[in-house]
Amino acid sequence: MTLDEIAAVTGGRAVNAGPAATVTGPVEYDSRALLPGGLFVAFEGEKVDGHDYAATAVAAGAAGVLGSRDTGQPGVVAEDPLAALAKLAHVVAGRLPELTVVGLTGSSGKTTTKDYVGQLLTRLGPTVAPAGSLNNELGFPYTVLKATPETRFLVLEMGARGIGHIAHLAGIAAPRIGVVLNVGAAHLGEFGSVEGTARAKGELVESLPADGLAVLNADDPLVSAMASRTRARVVLVGESERAGVRAADVTLDRRGRAAYTLVTPAGSAPVRLAVTGRHQVGNTLAAAAVALEAGMAVDELAAALGEVGIVSSRRMDVFDRPDGVTVIDDSYNANPSSTSAALRALAALGEGRRTIAVLGYMAELGEFETSGHRDVGRLAAELGVDRLVAVAQAAPVLDGAASVPEWKGEPVAAADQAAAVAAVTGDLRPGDVVLVKGSRYRTWEVADALRAETAAEEVGP
């Protein structure tokens, strides 16, 4: 698109460029990631103003700058660059009629499932499904703008911090296939209740066209009830007998990896997953339903499910250290639902071994903050976690564990990340399994410390 065209669709004005100035590369808001011919989007941040990097971006090959003020460089000036980016993404998506847009949402597991869907659909055609959680009002249009005329599938993660957020994202690029994984206790501070969360998540299925497909979790009543809110066809997935795409005869191996029989209207096939955690059964079933809709055969799908792996960092990343310690790095984010799933994965993987859980603060729970932390602490005790380390504001986790009289584990209150690292590494023994989980309050530093020791041992003295 020319800068004049971009100005027209975004409601901005082209500056410092002739009518032939054309953007031929991707859109970036990090000047370090720009490719020749790309469009640099400049935002005014609290600490960094992207407009200060406009000249650097153009010198690096950018065709123009989209920002809120004239930087003296070729580009487009718009009152609100974020709104302009959304308008641009909407127009670009509309120019790709052969594109199938897949939208995913849920309280937990949406990034991992998005990665699985991307890995499956790549087998059927060019697919855009970038790593990470690009699921907000910036990341969503940014991902849409990665699509090209050659792209067949665009897989979009859709997050929400309030009512109307998902509807807004769907207005940028309307999915034809929508996946709702679960409704849990994420962002309860914003939604007020799980019912409020369900109202927000259901905006995805409301946005689907009549010839679209809603993939809904049969095992979550709040999700399966969304079938009444959509014009699209509905496929239920899960372990329930009423699920159209379901898992039967689920088992776990010593690494906590699930195997099951994939049952679909087109036939059945055995699946053996390479990823850890029983909750991955539901994630892979949702991905399977999308792949089936896209035309993948059941036998090919079953084999492909066995090959999907972790793409986005710090999400159920299981690694073994040379000293025999196994670490589950699930430290990217946390809420009561995802932490419960991670604790169950720890228990399965750590059967017959000593288990250690390092749990950081779970944010955005509002009035449910104390009860949410206590609930996961209680579950950790019920699962028999041997050492439970609560970091800083996560201290109520220990109160929850203490409410289980039969728990014989060791509670540890760590004032900060350094104290948590010391509590974990002080007496690690071969065979120990360590889970690290938290809401981006640097709990990942514990996992990094454990990984750093691995690297040091591999390099040697």
C-alpha positions as a LaTeX table, in Angstrom:
\begin{tabular}{lrrr}
\hline
Residue & $x$ (\AA) & $y$ (\AA) & $z$ (\AA) \\
\hline
Met1 & 0.00 & 0.00 & 0.00 \\
Thr2 & 1.16 & 3.54 & $-0.66$ \\
Leu3 & 1.48 & 5.94 & 2.24 \\
Asp4 & $-1.42$ & 7.88 & 0.70 \\
Glu5 & $-3.58$ & 4.72 & 0.81 \\
Ile6 & $-2.60$ & 4.06 & 4.40 \\
Ala7 & $-3.48$ & 7.62 & 5.31 \\
Ala8 & $-6.87$ & 7.24 & 3.64 \\
Val9 & $-7.85$ & 4.03 & 5.46 \\
Thr10 & $-6.55$ & 5.17 & 8.85 \\
Gly11 & $-7.98$ & 8.68 & 8.77 \\
Gly12 & $-4.51$ & 10.20 & 8.92 \\
Arg13 & $-2.49$ & 12.34 & 6.55 \\
Ala14 & 0.60 & 11.46 & 4.54 \\
Val15 & 3.65 & 13.63 & 5.19 \\
Asn16 & 7.10 & 14.11 & 3.68 \\
Ala17 & 6.49 & 11.65 & 0.85 \\
Gly18 & 5.37 & 11.64 & $-2.77$ \\
Pro19 & 2.36 & 9.68 & $-4.07$ \\
Ala20 & 4.56 & 6.76 & $-5.13$ \\
Ala21 & 5.95 & 6.09 & $-1.66$ \\
Thr22 & 4.92 & 2.49 & $-0.94$ \\
Val23 & 5.13 & 0.11 & 2.01 \\
Thr24 & 6.26 & $-3.32$ & 0.80 \\
Gly25 & 7.42 & $-4.89$ & 4.06 \\
Pro26 & 5.86 & $-5.81$ & 7.41 \\
Val27 & 4.67 & $-3.49$ & 10.17 \\
Glu28 & 6.86 & $-3.22$ & 13.28 \\
Tyr29 & 6.74 & $-1.15$ & 16.47 \\
Asp30 & 10.27 & $-2.17$ & 17.46 \\
Ser31 & 12.74 & $-0.33$ & 15.24 \\
Arg32 & 15.28 & $-3.12$ & 15.78 \\
Ala33 & 13.01 & $-5.64$ & 14.06 \\
Leu34 & 12.32 & $-3.61$ & 10.92 \\
Leu35 & 12.80 & $-5.09$ & 7.49 \\
Pro36 & 13.38 & $-3.05$ & 4.30 \\
Gly37 & 10.21 & $-1.51$ & 2.98 \\
Gly38 & 8.37 & $-1.91$ & 6.27 \\
Leu39 & 6.17 & 0.49 & 8.21 \\
Phe40 & 7.41 & 1.65 & 11.62 \\
Val41 & 4.64 & 2.45 & 14.10 \\
Ala42 & 5.69 & 4.99 & 16.73 \\
Phe43 & 3.97 & 5.06 & 20.11 \\
Glu44 & 4.49 & 7.47 & 22.97 \\
Gly45 & 5.31 & 5.32 & 26.00 \\
Glu46 & 5.84 & 6.27 & 29.61 \\
Lys47 & 9.59 & 5.73 & 29.35 \\
Val48 & 10.32 & 5.57 & 25.63 \\
Asp49 & 8.86 & 7.61 & 22.77 \\
Gly50 & 8.94 & 5.68 & 19.51 \\
His51 & 8.96 & 8.91 & 17.53 \\
Asp52 & 12.53 & 9.45 & 18.69 \\
Tyr53 & 13.52 & 6.40 & 16.62 \\
Ala54 & 11.79 & 7.48 & 13.41 \\
Ala55 & 14.96 & 8.62 & 11.66 \\
Thr56 & 16.77 & 5.45 & 12.70 \\
Ala57 & 13.91 & 3.37 & 11.32 \\
Val58 & 13.91 & 5.10 & 7.96 \\
Ala59 & 17.70 & 4.89 & 7.77 \\
Ala60 & 17.34 & 1.15 & 8.36 \\
Gly61 & 15.06 & 0.87 & 5.34 \\
Ala62 & 11.55 & 1.61 & 6.61 \\
Ala63 & 9.32 & 3.06 & 3.90 \\
Gly64 & 7.54 & 5.26 & 6.40 \\
Val65 & 6.50 & 6.01 & 9.96 \\
Leu66 & 2.98 & 5.85 & 11.37 \\
Gly67 & 2.81 & 8.09 & 14.41 \\
Ser68 & 0.91 & 10.83 & 16.19 \\
Arg69 & 3.19 & 13.67 & 15.07 \\
Asp70 & 5.33 & 14.66 & 12.12 \\
Thr71 & 8.87 & 13.39 & 12.68 \\
Gly72 & 10.26 & 14.89 & 9.52 \\
Gln73 & 10.36 & 11.43 & 7.97 \\
Pro74 & 8.09 & 9.97 & 5.27 \\
Gly75 & 4.97 & 8.58 & 6.84 \\
Val76 & 1.43 & 9.03 & 8.09 \\
Val77 & 0.32 & 11.17 & 11.00 \\
Ala78 & $-2.78$ & 9.92 & 12.82 \\
Glu79 & $-4.36$ & 11.20 & 16.02 \\
Asp80 & $-4.27$ & 7.72 & 17.59 \\
Pro81 & $-1.65$ & 5.37 & 16.07 \\
Leu82 & $-3.13$ & 2.34 & 17.88 \\
Ala83 & $-6.59$ & 2.97 & 16.43 \\
Ala84 & $-4.97$ & 3.60 & 13.05 \\
Leu85 & $-3.16$ & 0.27 & 13.28 \\
Ala86 & $-6.49$ & $-1.48$ & 13.94 \\
Lys87 & $-8.09$ & 0.21 & 10.91 \\
Leu88 & $-5.13$ & $-0.76$ & 8.74 \\
Ala89 & $-5.32$ & $-4.38$ & 9.89 \\
His90 & $-9.06$ & $-4.48$ & 9.19 \\
Val91 & $-8.53$ & $-3.29$ & 5.62 \\
Val92 & $-5.66$ & $-5.69$ & 4.98 \\
Ala93 & $-7.64$ & $-8.67$ & 6.29 \\
Gly94 & $-10.53$ & $-7.69$ & 4.04 \\
Arg95 & $-8.23$ & $-7.78$ & 1.02 \\
Leu96 & $-7.39$ & $-11.45$ & 1.64 \\
Pro97 & $-10.60$ & $-13.32$ & 0.74 \\
Glu98 & $-8.90$ & $-16.72$ & 0.65 \\
Leu99 & $-7.73$ & $-16.33$ & 4.25 \\
Thr100 & $-9.25$ & $-18.48$ & 7.00 \\
Val101 & $-9.09$ & $-16.65$ & 10.32 \\
Val102 & $-9.04$ & $-18.73$ & 13.51 \\
Gly103 & $-9.65$ & $-16.98$ & 16.84 \\
Leu104 & $-8.93$ & $-18.54$ & 20.23 \\
Thr105 & $-9.79$ & $-17.42$ & 23.73 \\
Gly106 & $-10.02$ & $-18.87$ & 27.23 \\
Ser107 & $-8.91$ & $-18.22$ & 30.77 \\
Ser108 & $-5.90$ & $-20.49$ & 30.39 \\
Gly109 & $-4.10$ & $-22.42$ & 27.68 \\
Lys110 & $-4.90$ & $-20.12$ & 24.77 \\
Thr111 & $-1.29$ & $-19.34$ & 23.82 \\
Thr112 & $-0.29$ & $-23.00$ & 23.94 \\
Thr113 & $-3.35$ & $-24.07$ & 21.97 \\
Lys114 & $-2.74$ & $-21.30$ & 19.44 \\
Asp115 & 0.75 & $-22.72$ & 18.99 \\
Tyr116 & $-0.67$ & $-26.22$ & 18.48 \\
Val117 & $-3.21$ & $-24.98$ & 15.93 \\
Gly118 & $-0.44$ & $-23.17$ & 14.09 \\
Gln119 & 1.73 & $-26.28$ & 13.97 \\
Leu120 & $-1.13$ & $-28.38$ & 12.60 \\
Leu121 & $-2.36$ & $-25.89$ & 10.01 \\
Thr122 & 1.16 & $-25.29$ & 8.71 \\
Arg123 & 0.90 & $-28.81$ & 7.31 \\
Leu124 & $-2.04$ & $-27.69$ & 5.17 \\
Gly125 & $-0.77$ & $-24.36$ & 3.92 \\
Pro126 & 1.07 & $-21.13$ & 4.74 \\
Thr127 & 0.07 & $-20.15$ & 8.28 \\
Val128 & 0.60 & $-17.11$ & 10.49 \\
Ala129 & 0.65 & $-18.00$ & 14.20 \\
Pro130 & 3.56 & $-16.18$ & 15.84 \\
Ala131 & 4.96 & $-17.27$ & 19.19 \\
Gly132 & 3.97 & $-15.41$ & 22.33 \\
Ser133 & 0.80 & $-13.83$ & 23.67 \\
Leu134 & 0.02 & $-11.20$ & 21.05 \\
Asn135 & $-3.60$ & $-11.08$ & 22.15 \\
Asn136 & $-4.39$ & $-7.46$ & 23.02 \\
Glu137 & $-5.32$ & $-4.27$ & 21.15 \\
Leu138 & $-1.72$ & $-3.96$ & 19.91 \\
Gly139 & $-0.62$ & $-7.56$ & 19.43 \\
Phe140 & $-3.81$ & $-8.60$ & 17.64 \\
Pro141 & $-3.67$ & $-6.13$ & 14.71 \\
Tyr142 & 0.11 & $-6.54$ & 14.60 \\
Thr143 & $-0.41$ & $-10.27$ & 14.02 \\
Val144 & $-3.12$ & $-9.67$ & 11.41 \\
Leu145 & $-0.66$ & $-7.51$ & 9.48 \\
Lys146 & 1.72 & $-10.48$ & 9.21 \\
Ala147 & $-0.67$ & $-12.07$ & 6.70 \\
Thr148 & 0.12 & $-11.85$ & 3.00 \\
Pro149 & $-1.77$ & $-12.92$ & $-0.15$ \\
Glu150 & $-0.05$ & $-16.29$ & 0.20 \\
Thr151 & $-1.26$ & $-16.87$ & 3.77 \\
Arg152 & $-3.99$ & $-19.50$ & 4.01 \\
Phe153 & $-4.52$ & $-19.57$ & 7.78 \\
Leu154 & $-4.27$ & $-16.74$ & 10.30 \\
Val155 & $-4.37$ & $-17.92$ & 13.92 \\
Leu156 & $-5.20$ & $-15.19$ & 16.41 \\
Glu157 & $-5.18$ & $-15.31$ & 20.19 \\
Met158 & $-7.85$ & $-13.08$ & 21.74 \\
Gly159 & $-7.48$ & $-11.75$ & 25.27 \\
Ala160 & $-9.85$ & $-9.65$ & 27.33 \\
Arg161 & $-9.69$ & $-7.53$ & 30.45 \\
Gly162 & $-13.31$ & $-6.47$ & 30.24 \\
Ile163 & $-16.62$ & $-6.73$ & 28.43 \\
Gly164 & $-16.38$ & $-5.66$ & 24.79 \\
His165 & $-12.67$ & $-6.33$ & 24.35 \\
Ile166 & $-13.04$ & $-9.51$ & 22.31 \\
Ala167 & $-15.86$ & $-7.98$ & 20.27 \\
His168 & $-13.48$ & $-5.12$ & 19.43 \\
Leu169 & $-10.76$ & $-7.54$ & 18.29 \\
Ala170 & $-13.25$ & $-9.53$ & 16.21 \\
Gly171 & $-14.20$ & $-6.29$ & 14.50 \\
Ile172 & $-10.60$ & $-5.91$ & 13.33 \\
Ala173 & $-10.39$ & $-9.37$ & 11.77 \\
Ala174 & $-13.50$ & $-11.53$ & 12.01 \\
Pro175 & $-12.72$ & $-15.20$ & 12.69 \\
Arg176 & $-14.51$ & $-17.92$ & 10.73 \\
Ile177 & $-13.44$ & $-20.51$ & 13.28 \\
Gly178 & $-13.69$ & $-19.60$ & 16.95 \\
Val179 & $-12.31$ & $-21.66$ & 19.85 \\
Val180 & $-13.27$ & $-21.14$ & 23.50 \\
Leu181 & $-11.15$ & $-23.32$ & 25.79 \\
Asn182 & $-12.42$ & $-22.64$ & 29.30 \\
Val183 & $-13.77$ & $-20.08$ & 31.72 \\
Gly184 & $-11.75$ & $-19.81$ & 34.90 \\
Ala185 & $-10.54$ & $-17.40$ & 37.52 \\
Ala186 & $-8.30$ & $-15.24$ & 35.35 \\
His187 & $-8.84$ & $-11.45$ & 35.57 \\
Leu188 & $-11.59$ & $-11.81$ & 38.16 \\
Gly189 & $-10.67$ & $-8.35$ & 39.39 \\
Glu190 & $-11.88$ & $-6.97$ & 36.05 \\
Phe191 & $-14.81$ & $-9.31$ & 35.39 \\
Gly192 & $-16.12$ & $-9.66$ & 38.94 \\
Ser193 & $-17.16$ & $-13.29$ & 38.54 \\
Val194 & $-16.65$ & $-16.33$ & 36.33 \\
Glu195 & $-20.07$ & $-15.57$ & 34.83 \\
Gly196 & $-18.75$ & $-12.15$ & 33.84 \\
Thr197 & $-15.74$ & $-13.84$ & 32.29 \\
Ala198 & $-18.05$ & $-16.13$ & 30.34 \\
Arg199 & $-19.99$ & $-13.17$ & 28.98 \\
Ala200 & $-16.76$ & $-11.64$ & 27.72 \\
Lys201 & $-15.29$ & $-14.84$ & 26.25 \\
Gly202 & $-18.57$ & $-15.62$ & 24.50 \\
Glu203 & $-18.21$ & $-12.49$ & 22.39 \\
Leu204 & $-15.99$ & $-14.60$ & 20.16 \\
Val205 & $-18.73$ & $-17.07$ & 19.20 \\
Glu206 & $-21.20$ & $-14.21$ & 18.78 \\
Ser207 & $-18.92$ & $-12.73$ & 16.12 \\
Leu208 & $-18.80$ & $-15.88$ & 13.99 \\
Pro209 & $-20.65$ & $-16.00$ & 10.64 \\
Ala210 & $-23.43$ & $-18.48$ & 9.92 \\
Asp211 & $-21.04$ & $-20.56$ & 7.82 \\
Gly212 & $-18.39$ & $-20.52$ & 10.56 \\
Leu213 & $-17.51$ & $-23.01$ & 13.28 \\
Ala214 & $-17.52$ & $-22.64$ & 17.06 \\
Val215 & $-15.27$ & $-25.09$ & 18.88 \\
Leu216 & $-16.47$ & $-25.31$ & 22.48 \\
Asn217 & $-15.24$ & $-27.25$ & 25.51 \\
Ala218 & $-17.87$ & $-29.87$ & 26.35 \\
Asp219 & $-16.33$ & $-30.38$ & 29.80 \\
Asp220 & $-16.82$ & $-26.76$ & 30.88 \\
Pro221 & $-20.53$ & $-25.94$ & 31.37 \\
Leu222 & $-19.96$ & $-22.21$ & 31.00 \\
Val223 & $-18.30$ & $-22.79$ & 27.64 \\
Ser224 & $-20.65$ & $-25.42$ & 26.23 \\
Ala225 & $-23.57$ & $-23.11$ & 27.09 \\
Met226 & $-22.16$ & $-20.62$ & 24.57 \\
Ala227 & $-23.63$ & $-22.79$ & 21.80 \\
Ser228 & $-26.85$ & $-20.80$ & 22.15 \\
Arg229 & $-25.00$ & $-17.54$ & 21.49 \\
Thr230 & $-23.75$ & $-18.28$ & 17.99 \\
Arg231 & $-25.11$ & $-18.59$ & 14.46 \\
Ala232 & $-22.22$ & $-20.86$ & 13.54 \\
Arg233 & $-22.06$ & $-24.63$ & 13.58 \\
Val234 & $-20.90$ & $-25.97$ & 16.91 \\
Val235 & $-18.42$ & $-28.76$ & 17.62 \\
Leu236 & $-18.00$ & $-29.81$ & 21.24 \\
Val237 & $-14.59$ & $-31.14$ & 22.26 \\
Gly238 & $-13.52$ & $-32.88$ & 25.44 \\
Glu239 & $-13.78$ & $-36.16$ & 27.28 \\
Ser240 & $-17.56$ & $-36.06$ & 27.65 \\
Glu241 & $-19.53$ & $-38.62$ & 25.67 \\
Arg242 & $-21.46$ & $-35.76$ & 24.06 \\
Ala243 & $-18.31$ & $-34.27$ & 22.54 \\
Gly244 & $-18.06$ & $-34.64$ & 18.78 \\
Val245 & $-14.26$ & $-34.61$ & 18.97 \\
Arg246 & $-13.24$ & $-36.39$ & 22.13 \\
Ala247 & $-10.50$ & $-38.25$ & 23.92 \\
Ala248 & $-11.17$ & $-41.76$ & 25.21 \\
Asp249 & $-9.02$ & $-44.00$ & 27.40 \\
Val250 & $-6.66$ & $-41.26$ & 28.57 \\
Thr251 & $-3.45$ & $-42.42$ & 30.26 \\
Leu252 & $-0.29$ & $-40.68$ & 31.45 \\
Asp253 & 3.27 & $-41.92$ & 31.22 \\
Arg254 & 6.05 & $-41.31$ & 33.75 \\
Arg255 & 6.75 & $-37.91$ & 32.21 \\
Gly256 & 3.16 & $-36.79$ & 32.63 \\
Arg257 & 2.51 & $-37.03$ & 28.88 \\
Ala258 & $-0.96$ & $-38.13$ & 27.84 \\
Ala259 & $-2.00$ & $-40.80$ & 25.40 \\
Tyr260 & $-5.58$ & $-41.23$ & 24.25 \\
Thr261 & $-7.85$ & $-42.43$ & 21.48 \\
Leu262 & $-8.99$ & $-39.55$ & 19.29 \\
Val263 & $-12.65$ & $-40.10$ & 18.45 \\
Thr264 & $-14.18$ & $-38.02$ & 15.63 \\
Pro265 & $-17.14$ & $-38.29$ & 13.25 \\
Ala266 & $-14.60$ & $-39.21$ & 10.56 \\
Gly267 & $-13.04$ & $-42.07$ & 12.54 \\
Ser268 & $-10.73$ & $-42.78$ & 15.44 \\
Ala269 & $-6.98$ & $-43.02$ & 15.88 \\
Pro270 & $-4.47$ & $-43.37$ & 18.74 \\
Val271 & $-2.62$ & $-40.25$ & 19.92 \\
Arg272 & 0.50 & $-40.09$ & 22.07 \\
Leu273 & 1.47 & $-36.55$ & 23.08 \\
Ala274 & 5.02 & $-35.31$ & 23.53 \\
Val275 & 4.03 & $-32.46$ & 25.86 \\
Thr276 & 3.62 & $-32.65$ & 29.63 \\
Gly277 & 0.36 & $-32.22$ & 31.52 \\
Arg278 & $-3.02$ & $-33.89$ & 31.46 \\
His279 & $-4.59$ & $-30.52$ & 30.63 \\
Gln280 & $-2.89$ & $-30.80$ & 27.25 \\
Val281 & $-5.57$ & $-33.33$ & 26.29 \\
Gly282 & $-8.17$ & $-30.57$ & 26.11 \\
Asn283 & $-5.79$ & $-28.18$ & 24.37 \\
Thr284 & $-4.93$ & $-30.69$ & 21.67 \\
Leu285 & $-8.58$ & $-31.69$ & 21.16 \\
Ala286 & $-9.45$ & $-28.06$ & 20.44 \\
Ala287 & $-6.58$ & $-27.86$ & 17.97 \\
Ala288 & $-7.70$ & $-31.14$ & 16.42 \\
Ala289 & $-11.20$ & $-29.80$ & 15.78 \\
Val290 & $-9.73$ & $-26.82$ & 13.93 \\
Ala291 & $-7.48$ & $-29.06$ & 11.82 \\
Leu292 & $-10.39$ & $-31.35$ & 10.96 \\
Glu293 & $-12.43$ & $-28.35$ & 9.82 \\
Ala294 & $-9.47$ & $-27.28$ & 7.67 \\
Gly295 & $-9.45$ & $-30.66$ & 5.92 \\
Met296 & $-6.85$ & $-32.76$ & 7.73 \\
Ala297 & $-7.46$ & $-36.53$ & 7.70 \\
Val298 & $-7.85$ & $-38.28$ & 11.06 \\
Asp299 & $-4.79$ & $-40.53$ & 10.73 \\
Glu300 & $-2.60$ & $-37.64$ & 9.65 \\
Leu301 & $-4.00$ & $-35.53$ & 12.48 \\
Ala302 & $-3.30$ & $-38.17$ & 15.12 \\
Ala303 & 0.31 & $-38.44$ & 14.00 \\
Ala304 & 0.68 & $-34.66$ & 13.87 \\
Leu305 & $-0.72$ & $-34.24$ & 17.39 \\
Gly306 & 2.05 & $-36.48$ & 18.62 \\
Glu307 & 4.61 & $-34.09$ & 17.19 \\
Val308 & 3.31 & $-30.73$ & 18.42 \\
Gly309 & 5.58 & $-29.07$ & 20.94 \\
Ile310 & 6.15 & $-25.98$ & 23.03 \\
Val311 & 6.70 & $-22.86$ & 20.92 \\
Ser312 & 6.08 & $-19.89$ & 23.23 \\
Ser313 & 8.53 & $-19.56$ & 26.10 \\
Arg314 & 7.90 & $-20.34$ & 29.78 \\
Arg315 & 4.81 & $-22.44$ & 29.19 \\
Met316 & 5.11 & $-25.99$ & 30.52 \\
Asp317 & 8.71 & $-26.07$ & 29.33 \\
Val318 & 10.07 & $-29.24$ & 30.92 \\
Phe319 & 13.82 & $-29.78$ & 31.01 \\
Asp320 & 16.17 & $-32.19$ & 32.77 \\
Arg321 & 19.38 & $-31.02$ & 34.36 \\
Pro322 & 22.54 & $-33.14$ & 34.27 \\
Asp323 & 22.21 & $-33.69$ & 38.03 \\
Gly324 & 18.91 & $-35.53$ & 37.58 \\
Val325 & 16.64 & $-32.65$ & 38.58 \\
Thr326 & 13.61 & $-32.00$ & 36.37 \\
Val327 & 12.28 & $-28.45$ & 36.04 \\
Ile328 & 8.85 & $-27.35$ & 34.82 \\
Asp329 & 9.15 & $-23.74$ & 33.72 \\
Asp330 & 5.57 & $-22.48$ & 33.51 \\
Ser331 & 6.48 & $-19.04$ & 34.77 \\
Tyr332 & 5.10 & $-16.81$ & 32.01 \\
Asn333 & 1.82 & $-16.11$ & 33.78 \\
Ala334 & $-0.55$ & $-17.59$ & 36.33 \\
Asn335 & $-4.11$ & $-17.67$ & 37.52 \\
Pro336 & $-5.88$ & $-20.20$ & 39.77 \\
Ser337 & $-6.98$ & $-22.34$ & 36.82 \\
Ser338 & $-3.62$ & $-22.55$ & 35.09 \\
Thr339 & $-1.76$ & $-22.99$ & 38.39 \\
Ser340 & $-4.04$ & $-25.88$ & 39.32 \\
Ala341 & $-3.29$ & $-27.54$ & 35.99 \\
Ala342 & 0.44 & $-27.01$ & 36.50 \\
Leu343 & 0.30 & $-28.48$ & 40.02 \\
Arg344 & $-1.45$ & $-31.58$ & 38.71 \\
Ala345 & 1.23 & $-31.91$ & 36.04 \\
Leu346 & 3.89 & $-31.63$ & 38.77 \\
Ala347 & 2.20 & $-34.39$ & 40.77 \\
Ala348 & 1.97 & $-36.68$ & 37.74 \\
Leu349 & 5.55 & $-36.10$ & 36.62 \\
Gly350 & 6.84 & $-36.28$ & 40.18 \\
Glu351 & 5.17 & $-39.51$ & 41.20 \\
Gly352 & 7.65 & $-41.38$ & 43.39 \\
Arg353 & 9.99 & $-38.37$ & 43.42 \\
Arg354 & 10.32 & $-35.31$ & 45.66 \\
Thr355 & 8.22 & $-32.43$ & 44.34 \\
Ile356 & 8.86 & $-28.72$ & 44.87 \\
Ala357 & 6.44 & $-25.98$ & 43.81 \\
Val358 & 7.57 & $-22.36$ & 43.63 \\
Leu359 & 4.44 & $-20.24$ & 43.32 \\
Gly360 & 4.51 & $-16.51$ & 42.72 \\
Tyr361 & 1.80 & $-13.90$ & 42.99 \\
Met362 & $-1.31$ & $-14.29$ & 40.82 \\
Ala363 & $-2.40$ & $-10.86$ & 39.65 \\
Glu364 & $-5.71$ & $-9.29$ & 38.66 \\
Leu365 & $-7.90$ & $-11.38$ & 40.99 \\
Gly366 & $-9.47$ & $-8.40$ & 42.76 \\
Glu367 & $-11.55$ & $-9.39$ & 45.78 \\
Phe368 & $-10.74$ & $-13.03$ & 45.03 \\
Glu369 & $-7.00$ & $-12.52$ & 45.51 \\
Thr370 & $-6.70$ & $-14.11$ & 48.96 \\
Ser371 & $-9.11$ & $-16.97$ & 48.27 \\
Gly372 & $-7.51$ & $-17.67$ & 44.89 \\
His373 & $-4.06$ & $-18.07$ & 46.43 \\
Arg374 & $-5.41$ & $-20.17$ & 49.28 \\
Asp375 & $-7.21$ & $-22.46$ & 46.85 \\
Val376 & $-4.06$ & $-23.33$ & 44.92 \\
Gly377 & $-2.16$ & $-23.83$ & 48.19 \\
Arg378 & $-4.83$ & $-26.23$ & 49.36 \\
Leu379 & $-4.61$ & $-28.14$ & 46.08 \\
Ala380 & $-0.81$ & $-28.35$ & 46.37 \\
Ala381 & $-1.20$ & $-29.90$ & 49.81 \\
Glu382 & $-3.90$ & $-32.30$ & 48.65 \\
Leu383 & $-1.62$ & $-33.41$ & 45.81 \\
Gly384 & 1.16 & $-34.05$ & 48.33 \\
Val385 & 3.70 & $-31.47$ & 47.13 \\
Asp386 & 6.77 & $-31.98$ & 49.34 \\
Arg387 & 7.98 & $-28.39$ & 49.48 \\
Leu388 & 5.81 & $-25.39$ & 48.78 \\
Val389 & 7.60 & $-22.09$ & 48.26 \\
Ala390 & 5.37 & $-18.99$ & 48.21 \\
Val391 & 7.11 & $-15.88$ & 46.88 \\
Ala392 & 6.34 & $-12.44$ & 48.36 \\
Gln393 & 2.65 & $-11.54$ & 47.94 \\
Ala394 & 1.79 & $-15.19$ & 47.28 \\
Ala395 & 2.02 & $-15.90$ & 51.02 \\
Pro396 & $-1.70$ & $-16.88$ & 51.34 \\
Val397 & $-0.77$ & $-20.00$ & 49.36 \\
Leu398 & 0.78 & $-21.33$ & 52.57 \\
Asp399 & $-2.40$ & $-20.64$ & 54.53 \\
Gly400 & $-4.29$ & $-22.78$ & 52.06 \\
Ala401 & $-1.79$ & $-25.61$ & 52.40 \\
Ala402 & $-1.95$ & $-25.41$ & 56.20 \\
Ser403 & $-5.71$ & $-25.98$ & 56.04 \\
Val404 & $-5.08$ & $-29.57$ & 54.90 \\
Pro405 & $-4.37$ & $-31.43$ & 58.17 \\
Glu406 & $-2.83$ & $-34.50$ & 56.54 \\
Trp407 & $-0.26$ & $-32.50$ & 54.55 \\
Lys408 & 3.26 & $-33.31$ & 55.73 \\
Gly409 & 5.11 & $-31.07$ & 53.29 \\
Glu410 & 7.43 & $-28.17$ & 54.03 \\
Pro411 & 6.06 & $-24.62$ & 53.74 \\
Val412 & 8.54 & $-21.90$ & 52.80 \\
Ala413 & 7.80 & $-18.17$ & 52.73 \\
Ala414 & 10.28 & $-16.45$ & 50.40 \\
Ala415 & 10.48 & $-12.68$ & 50.68 \\
Asp416 & 11.68 & $-12.25$ & 47.10 \\
Gln417 & 13.02 & $-14.10$ & 44.07 \\
Ala418 & 16.53 & $-14.44$ & 45.51 \\
Ala419 & 15.14 & $-16.06$ & 48.65 \\
Ala420 & 13.08 & $-18.42$ & 46.49 \\
Val421 & 16.16 & $-19.40$ & 44.49 \\
Ala422 & 18.02 & $-20.12$ & 47.73 \\
Ala423 & 15.11 & $-22.16$ & 49.09 \\
Val424 & 15.06 & $-24.32$ & 45.98 \\
Thr425 & 18.74 & $-24.73$ & 45.14 \\
Gly426 & 20.03 & $-25.19$ & 48.67 \\
Asp427 & 19.47 & $-28.93$ & 48.84 \\
Leu428 & 18.37 & $-30.14$ & 45.42 \\
Arg429 & 18.73 & $-33.88$ & 45.01 \\
Pro430 & 18.81 & $-36.10$ & 41.93 \\
Gly431 & 15.26 & $-37.00$ & 41.00 \\
Asp432 & 13.65 & $-33.82$ & 42.36 \\
Val433 & 10.95 & $-32.18$ & 40.24 \\
Val434 & 10.56 & $-28.40$ & 40.51 \\
Leu435 & 7.60 & $-26.38$ & 39.22 \\
Val436 & 7.97 & $-22.61$ & 38.80 \\
Lys437 & 4.73 & $-20.66$ & 38.27 \\
Gly438 & 3.75 & $-17.01$ & 38.68 \\
Ser439 & 2.17 & $-13.90$ & 37.14 \\
Arg440 & 5.10 & $-12.11$ & 35.54 \\
Tyr441 & 6.34 & $-10.79$ & 38.87 \\
Arg442 & 9.81 & $-12.07$ & 37.99 \\
Thr443 & 9.11 & $-15.56$ & 39.34 \\
Trp444 & 10.78 & $-16.68$ & 36.14 \\
Glu445 & 14.09 & $-15.71$ & 37.74 \\
Val446 & 13.87 & $-18.93$ & 39.76 \\
Ala447 & 13.53 & $-20.99$ & 36.59 \\
Asp448 & 16.38 & $-19.07$ & 34.98 \\
Ala449 & 18.61 & $-19.75$ & 37.99 \\
Leu450 & 17.90 & $-23.47$ & 37.66 \\
Arg451 & 18.56 & $-23.32$ & 33.93 \\
Ala452 & 21.79 & $-21.36$ & 34.46 \\
Glu453 & 23.10 & $-24.09$ & 36.72 \\
Thr454 & 22.29 & $-26.56$ & 33.96 \\
Ala455 & 24.29 & $-24.52$ & 31.45 \\
Ala456 & 27.20 & $-24.20$ & 33.85 \\
Glu457 & 27.31 & $-27.95$ & 34.42 \\
Glu458 & 27.14 & $-28.64$ & 30.70 \\
Val459 & 30.04 & $-26.28$ & 30.00 \\
Gly460 & 32.08 & $-27.64$ & 32.89 \\
Pro461 & 34.81 & $-26.00$ & 34.96 \\
\hline
\end{tabular}
